[in-house]
Amino acid sequence: MNHISYILMVCALLMGPAACSYESRQTTVHEPGVYKGAKDPLLAQQKQQELIDRFKLVQTDR
């Protein structure tokens, strides 16, 4: 029984590093109400007005 427990312990120790990720650990700090992503072309004033107009066409019953 001791041999099995040693084998299981060695397997668990060897599998521990395999569970780690090699991806970057850098995080983006977010501020409330501030978008940190790339510029969205739909946020241009003309596009924004088009989206509002489309919304009003569809959502007239609510």
TIZAKE-959957 format. One line per 2 residues: their letters; for each residue x, y, z of N, C-alpha, C. Coordinates in steps of 0.02 Angstrom, whole numbers, plus 50000, padded with zeros to 5 digits. Layout:
residues N
A	X:Y:Z:X:Y:Z:X:Y:Z ~ ...
END
This chain:
residues 62
MN	50041:49940:50000:50000:50000:50000:50043:50063:50000 ~ 50100:50061:50032:50145:50119:50034:50172:50136:49965
HI	50185:50085:49925:50212:50097:49858:50161:50135:49815 ~ 50099:50117:49822:50047:50150:49782:50040:50223:49803
SY	50043:50236:49868:50037:50305:49890:50096:50347:49868 ~ 50157:50318:49867:50216:50354:49843:50210:50368:49768
IL	50185:50320:49731:50177:50329:49659:50125:50384:49645 ~ 50070:50383:49682:50020:50435:49673:50046:50504:49692
MV	50087:50507:49745:50116:50570:49766:50164:50597:49713 ~ 50205:50554:49685:50252:50575:49633:50215:50597:49571
CA	50161:50562:49553:50121:50583:49494:50089:50651:49506 ~ 50065:50663:49566:50034:50727:49581:50086:50783:49579
LL	50146:50770:49604:50198:50821:49602:50222:50835:49531 ~ 50223:50785:49489:50245:50795:49420:50191:50829:49377
MG	50128:50819:49394:50075:50850:49356:50061:50922:49377 ~ 50085:50942:49434:50075:51011:49458:50100:51063:49409
PA	50163:51061:49389:50188:51111:49341:50154:51107:49273 ~ 50128:51049:49255:50094:51042:49190:50029:51082:49189
AC	50001:51097:49246:49939:51135:49249:49950:51210:49243 ~ 50012:51232:49247:50027:51303:49243:50024:51327:49170
SY	50009:51389:49160:50005:51418:49094:50066:51461:49081 ~ 50089:51461:49020:50147:51501:49002:50127:51568:48970
ES	50063:51586:48974:50040:51649:48946:50062:51707:48990 ~ 50062:51765:48962:50080:51825:48998:50031:51838:49055
RQ	50056:51862:49110:50014:51876:49168:49996:51950:49174 ~ 50007:51988:49121:49991:52059:49122:49915:52068:49122
TT	49891:52113:49163:49819:52126:49166:49807:52199:49149 ~ 49748:52212:49124:49727:52280:49109:49688:52307:49168
VH	49709:52363:49194:49674:52394:49249:49616:52435:49221 ~ 49557:52420:49243:49497:52454:49216:49476:52510:49262
EP	49452:52563:49231:49424:52619:49268:49350:52623:49251 ~ 49308:52636:49300:49236:52639:49286:49219:52693:49234
GV	49182:52674:49183:49159:52721:49133:49211:52739:49080 ~ 49269:52707:49081:49322:52722:49032:49336:52659:48992
YK	49327:52664:48925:49341:52607:48881:49414:52608:48862 ~ 49449:52553:48875:49521:52548:48862:49538:52512:48797
GA	49488:52488:48761:49500:52450:48701:49514:52494:48641 ~ 49520:52461:48583:49533:52496:48520:49471:52538:48501
KD	49483:52588:48460:49428:52632:48438:49378:52591:48398 ~ 49314:52602:48412:49260:52568:48377:49233:52613:48322
PL	49234:52590:48259:49210:52633:48205:49135:52648:48210 ~ 49098:52608:48247:49026:52621:48254:49012:52678:48302
LA	49062:52701:48338:49051:52755:48385:49059:52824:48354 ~ 49075:52826:48289:49079:52890:48256:49010:52922:48257
QQ	49007:52988:48256:48943:53023:48265:48892:53003:48212 ~ 48913:52998:48149:48866:52980:48096:48840:52909:48107
KQ	48884:52863:48122:48863:52794:48134:48819:52790:48195 ~ 48835:52828:48246:48795:52828:48307:48723:52850:48292
QE	48716:52901:48251:48649:52925:48233:48612:52873:48192 ~ 48647:52839:48146:48616:52786:48107:48591:52730:48152
LI	48630:52712:48202:48609:52659:48248:48549:52680:48289 ~ 48547:52742:48309:48489:52768:48347:48427:52766:48304
DR	48434:52787:48240:48377:52787:48194:48351:52715:48182 ~ 48397:52668:48174:48377:52598:48164:48343:52571:48226
FK	48367:52589:48283:48336:52567:48346:48265:52592:48351 ~ 48255:52656:48333:48188:52685:48338:48140:52653:48288
LV	48164:52631:48231:48121:52597:48182:48095:52531:48208 ~ 48136:52496:48244:48118:52428:48267:48082:52430:48334
QT	48101:52474:48378:48076:52473:48446:48017:52521:48457 ~ 47975:52529:48407:47919:52576:48413:47864:52550:48458
DR	47859:52485:48468:47805:52457:48508:47821:52456:48583 ~ 47878:52477:48602:47897:52471:48673:47902:52537:48706
END
